[in-house]
Amino acid sequence: MSDNIGINLDWEGLKYNFAAAGAASGGSVASGEDGIIKEQDRLLPIANVGRIMKQILPPNAKISKEAKETMQECVSEFISFVTGEASDKCRKEKRKTVNGDDICWALATLGFDNYAEQLKRYLHRYREQEGERTSLNMAAGSHGEKEETPNYRSAVQASLLKSSREERCEAVLKG
């Protein structure tokens, strides 16, 4: 990993530097002032990668720094690869936002069908839960307002505020 091969791309005025230099060979690739993304900014945080790796291993297993760095580079590249494909699709469709369906499409297009199916199921369950949460929030007092209450305590507070507001209005009307 001591080679320092890099690829610079200029895409719509943004400069990207996909350098193969690892953290062991010298740290960041470039400063952020000249528009080139630093290596530390293009990779997932190594602590998060290590935490995810530990979840699948037995509690007494150890993971070397080199293994974490290798996995960090691999998963970061995989995410960039899939996201780039989804982004291209959005650009062709003249959309600016990449959504979960775009990522599922990209995974399937790139041959990761098993991942695409798993992600589709997860996305469906997530959207169902979000819909249920929104319904509960609406029933708790926001009634069509854009503001959503993030938890039970807020829902109760919103409901109490609404009922006291209604009581004040009735008192004013009664005179």
N, C-alpha and C positions, 0 to 999 in steps of 0.2 A: 503493500500500500504506500510505498514511498514515491511512486511516480507522480508527476504533477501535470497530467494531461488535462486540458480544459477545453470546453466548447463554449464559445460566446455566441449568443443569439440576440439579435435586435428585432423585437416583435412589437410593432406599433409604438415605437419610441421608447420601449422599456428594454433595458439591457439585463440579460441573465447570464450568469457564469455557472455552468455545470462542471465544476472541476472535480477530478477524481482524487485529489489530495485528501487524505484522511486526517482526522484530528491528531493522529500520532505523528504525522509528517509536517506539522507546522501550524495548525489552527486555522484561523479564518483566511479566506481567499482574497478578499478585497474589502475596502472600506465602503460604507453606504453612501458617502458623499458623491461619488462618481456615478451612482445609479446602478452599480453592480451589487447583486445580493450576496451577502457574506455567507460562507459555508454554514455557520452556526444558525443562520436564519432559514436556510433551505432544508435543514434536517429537523426531524422531530426531537424534542428534548430527550436526552439519553436516559434520564431518570424515569420518564414515562415508559420508554421502551423496556428498560430493565424491570419495571414493575409488572408490565404485561407478560414478559417472559417468565417471571417468577410464579405467576398465577397457575401456569400449566405444569410446573415442576414440583417435585416433592419438597417439603419444607426445609430439609437439610441440604438441598442441592445448591451449589455455588455456580455463578456465571462469571466468566472472565470478562475483563474490560474489553478485550479484543472481540469477544463474541457479541457483546452489547453494541460495540461500534459497527461491527459488520451488519448486524440486524438493523441498526439505526439507518445505515445507508440503504439497505435493501428495501425496507418498508417506506422510507422517504421517496425513493425512486419509484416504487410501485404506485404510491399515492399520486405522485406527479404524473406518471404515465396514464393512469386511469382518468385523473382529473383533466389532463390535457385533451384526451379524446372527447370527454364530455363537453369541455369548453369549445372545442372545434365544432361540435354539433350545435351548440347554442349560438355560436357566431354565424354559422350557416343559416340558422333559423332567425337571425337578427334579434336574439334575446341576450340580455346581459346577466341573467342570474342562472347559475347552475343549480339544479335541484336534485333530490334523491333519485327521481326517475331517470334523470340524465346519467347519473353514476351507474345505476343498474343497467341501462342501455350500453354504456361504455364497457362495463365488465363483460356483458354478453358478446358484444362486438369483438372484443379483444380475446375471446376464447375462454373466459373465466366464468362459464355458465353456472357452475356449482355455487360460486360466490354470488352471482347475480340473483339466483333463486333464493338463497338465504337472505340476502339483503332486501329483496322484494317482500318476503314474509315479515321481516323485521319492520320495514317501512310501513307496511299495512297495519301491523299491530300498533306501532307508534302513532300513526294517524288516527286510529280508532280511539286510543287513550286520550290523545289531544282533543278529539271531538267530544268525548265524554267529559273531560275536564272543562272545556268551554261551556258545555251544556249545564254543568253544575254551577259554574260561575254565573251564567246568565240567570239561572233559577234563584241564585242566592242574592240577586239584587241589581245586577247591572242592566238587565232587560234591554239588550240591543246596543248599549253604549260600547264604544270601542275598548275601553279600559277593562282588562281582565283581572280578576282577583287571583293572586298566585297561590293561595293556600286557604285552608279551612278558617283560620283565624280572621283573615282579611274578608272572607265571604260573610262571616258572622257580623263583623264590624260594618260592612257595607249594608247588610240587611237591616241592622239596627239604625244606621243613619237614615236609610230610606224610610223606615217606619216612623221615626221621629219627625222627619220632614213632612210625611203625610199627615201626622197628627197636628203639626203646626198649621198646615194648610187648612185642615178641617176646622181648627180653632178660629182661624181668621175668617173663614166663610160663615161660621156660626155667629161670629160677631162679638 
